[in-house]
Amino acid sequence: MARYAYTCQLKEDSVEAYIRAHDSIWPEVEAALSAVGVCNLSIFLSGTTLFLYYEYNGSVSHETAMKRYLDLPRIREWEEVVGCFKVSDDSSGETGFCTLREIYHLN
C-alpha cells in the first residue's frame, strides 16, 4: 500500500468554514475516494496549514485513480466548494494541495 501526503494553505478567514464543510462531507465524496482506492485518509490542521494523508491500494496507477476521482459525480462540485477556502499558488495541483515527498517511514 502506497502512502501519500500533501499540504495546503487556507485563507485566514476560511478556516472555520473549511472545518464545517468537512463536518458534513458529502457521501458521494467518501464513496468516490473509496471507489478509486483511497483509504485511511486524515486531514490535520495547524493554524491555516492543512496536512492531508492517505493510503492508496487501487489497481491502477495513483495518477490514473486521481483523474478518475475528479471525473466521478459531484466531485468537481465538491472541489469548487472547498477550493474557495484555499490559497492558490503555482505549486499546488488542481485541488490546491502540494505533494510531499516521504523521506522516512517506520513500519
Residue, then its C-alpha position, 0 to 999 in steps of 0.5 A: m500500500a502506497r502512502y501519500a501526503y500533501t499540504c495546503q494553505l487556507k485563507e485566514d478567514s476560511v478556516e472555520a468554514y473549511i472545518r464545517a464543510h468537512d463536518s458534513i462531507w458529502p457521501e458521494v465524496e467518501a464513496a468516490l475516494s473509496a471507489v478509486g482506492v483511497c483509504n485511511l485518509s486524515i486531514f490535520l490542521s495547524g493554524t491555516t496549514l492543512f496536512l492531508y494523508y492517505e493510503y492508496n491500494g487501487s489497481v491502477s496507477h495513483e495518477t490514473a485513480m486521481k483523474r478518475y476521482l475528479d471525473l466521478p459525480r459531484i466531485r468537481e462540485w465538491e472541489e469548487v466548494v472547498g477550493c474557495f477556502k484555499v490559497s492558490d499558488d503555482s505549486s499546488g495541483e488542481t485541488g490546491f494541495c502540494t505533494l510531499r515527498e516521504i523521506y522516512h517511514l517506520n513500519 
